[in-house]
Amino acid sequence: MSYKPLGKCPFCKENVRAIIFEENFFRRDQCKCPDCHGVIYVCRTPGCDHYARGGEYYDDELCPDCTKRFLGGGIIGGITGSDTK
């Protein structure tokens, strides 16, 4: 059984070492949280080891922390004038 680096699960919010459920060569590996058994993927933000939610029809690209950072006051917030700095 293969594992991913330690990161935060988006479902149970625990720091876990995700279990690789389906290894992919061109796409992200499909993983499962060892605690809550949710389907998770490594966040696409460079340098982030947290996990994004996997869904039935759509898999998130970013973990909740990176999504909040980019949409809440980062890139989009700066454009719309809702910067929270």
N, C-alpha and C positions, 0 to 999 in steps of 0.2 A: 504494500500500500504506500502511495506517495503522498507527501504533504506539501503545502505551500508555506510561506513565511507567516509569522505571527502577525495578526491584524484584527481589526474590530469587525465583528459580524453585524450587518445592517438590521438583522431581525432581532437577535437577543442582546445586542450591544456588548457582548463579552469579547475579550481578546482570545482568539482561537488560532489554531494552526489547521487551516482548512484541509480536508481530505479530497484528493483529486478523484472525481467520480467518472469523468470522461475526458481523456487526454486528447487534445487537438493540436495539430501541427501549425495550421494557419490562423486559427481563431484562438480565443482564450479558452483555457481549460475549464470545464464545468466542475465545480467543487461543491462539497456539502459541509455545512457547519457540524462539527462533532457534538456540539451541545444541543442545538435546536433542530438539526437536520434540514435546515433551509438550504435551497440551492443558491450558491453565491459565486461571484467571479471577482478576480483581482481588479481593483480600480484602475482605470486607464490613465490617471494623472501620473506623470513621471515622478518617481520617488515616493509615492504613496503605497503603503502595504496593506491598507484597509480593503474591505470587500464591498462590492456592489450587489444589489439584489438581482436574483434571477427570477423571471416570471414565466407564466404559461405561454404568453404571446410576445413578450418583449423583455429583454434583459437590460437593466440600467448600465450605462457606460461608466458612471462615476459613483463613488461611495457617497453616503449622505453628507459627510463632512465637506468633501470637495464640491458637491452640488451646492451646498449652502454657501460656501466660500465664493464660488464663481457667480452664482445667481443672486445671492443676498446682498452683496456689496462689492463684489469684485468687478469682473468684466462688464456684465449687463447693468449692474447697479451704477457704475460710472457713466455709462452711456445714457441711461434714463434719468440721471440726476438723483437717484435714491441711494447714493453712497452712504454707508453707515459708519464711516471713519470718524 
